[in-house]
Amino acid sequence: SKANQLTQDFEFRDKVQFVHTRLPSYVPTVKYNVAFSMEFLYYLSDSELTTFFSLLHSDWLTDNGLLAFGVDHYLENEDCHNWSTMINTPMLLWSEHKWNEVVRNAGFTVLHMWRAAKSESSQEGTLAIIARKTNAAEETSDENECKSSEKV
């Protein structure tokens, strides 16, 4: 795959694995330290995405593993509200708070949530979230608050 080609000169290529598969039904045979997604998650239905976050927590990530993702299609980014109609494809249009809530409800602690690459024009930027897999005993009410900043 292209991702594997890009890592050929990468110093740690033997420690990096890319999986090209059909989501959200794929269940890995090993657990990973990091799961990353960009511009994919909002194409899932509400129930598929909620289930997928739970599967990432239970089946994909090691203890304290990280989930990092970015979405441009979210409620506060008004420039994206017509995308679904333009390309005739269903897309979730969740608020920043809803993204945070669903990630937390799947068992993650949101470490940082921000709008990356926000421009001076009307673009609100990419909603970026980094979350850590936690056990229920580790969570505190302070960690579960909706945290957001607009810094890059």
N, C-alpha and C positions, 0 to 999 in steps of 0.2 A: 504494500500500500504506500501511498504518498507519505504518510506519517512515518512509516518505517524507513523510507528512503531519506527523509530529512534527518534522521538520527544516526545515519551511518558514520558520520565524523564526530558524533557526540561522545564525549569522554566516558559517560556512564551508560552507553547504549545497551550493555548486557543487563542493566538494572531497570530499564524502561520497557514497558510493554504497552502497545496500542491494541485495542480490540475494536474491530469493525464488525458490527453486528446489528441486528434488528432490535430496537428498544420499543417498549419497555419490557418485553417478555423474556429477554436474555437473563439468565442467572449464571454468574461466573463460577468457575470451579475453584478459584482462589480468591482471597480478599486483597484489596489494594490499600495503599496508604493515602492515595489521593484520587478523587473522581472529579473530572472537569467537564463542563458543558457550556457551549456558547450558542445562543440563538436556536435552541431546539425545544426546550421544555414547554413553551407555550403552544406547541402544536399538538400536545397530548390533551385529552379531555380532562375535565376536573377530576374525575375518579381515577383515571389512568395516572395522572401526575401525583395525586395524593398517595396512591399505591406505590408508585415508582420511588418516591422519596423514602417511604418505609422500607422498600427493598434495598435501596442504597444503604440505609442504616443497618439493616439486618444481614444482608447477603453480600454486599459489595465491599464495605470498608472495614479495615482493622480497627481495634480499639483506639480511640483518639484520632482516627483517620479524618482527613479533611475533604469537604465538599466545596468546590468553587464553581460558581456559574455566573453567567451574565445573560440578561435579556433586554432587548430594546422595546419589546411590546409589553407595556405596562400602563396602567390607568393614568398616572401622572404625566406621561409622555403623550400629549395630545396629538403630536404629529403622526403617531402610529395608529390612531383610532380607525382609520379607513383601510388599513392594510388587508384585513380579512376580506373585505368587499372587493378591493382592487384585484386580488389574486384568487378570489373565490375559494378560499380555504378557511376552515374553522380555526380560530385562534383564541386562547384564553386571554382575557383582558383583566388581570388581577391588579389590585393596588399594591403599593410597596408593603403596606401593613399585612395584606393577605399573603404575599410571598413569604414574609418573615414568619407569620403565624403557622403556615403549612409546614415550613422547614422545621420549626420548633416542635410542632405536634408530631413530627416523624421521629423525634428523639435527638435532634441536633441542637447545639448551642450556637447561635449566630454570633460570630466573633467580630465581623465587620460587614456593614451594609452601606453602600454609597452609590452615587451616580458618577461613573467613570466617563471621561472624555466629554464632559458637558461643554457645550459651545456657547459663545456669546449670542448666537442666533436663537431660534426657537427650539433647537434640539435640547432635550433634557438629558441626553447621554444614556449610557448603558447602566441599567440597574445591576450592580455587582454585589454578590453575597459570598462570603467565606464563612463556612460553618464547620464545627467540629462534632464528630460523633461522641455522644456522651451516654452514660448510663443514667437512669432515672435518679439514682441516689446522688449523682454529682450536680444535678441541676438546682439552681436557686431562683427565687423570684426575680432577683436583679438581673440575672442573665437572660430571662425570658421576656424582658420588656422589648418593645419595638424600637430597635436602635437604628438610626439612620443619620448619615451626614452627606453633604454634597461635595466633599473634597475628592479630588482625583486620586 
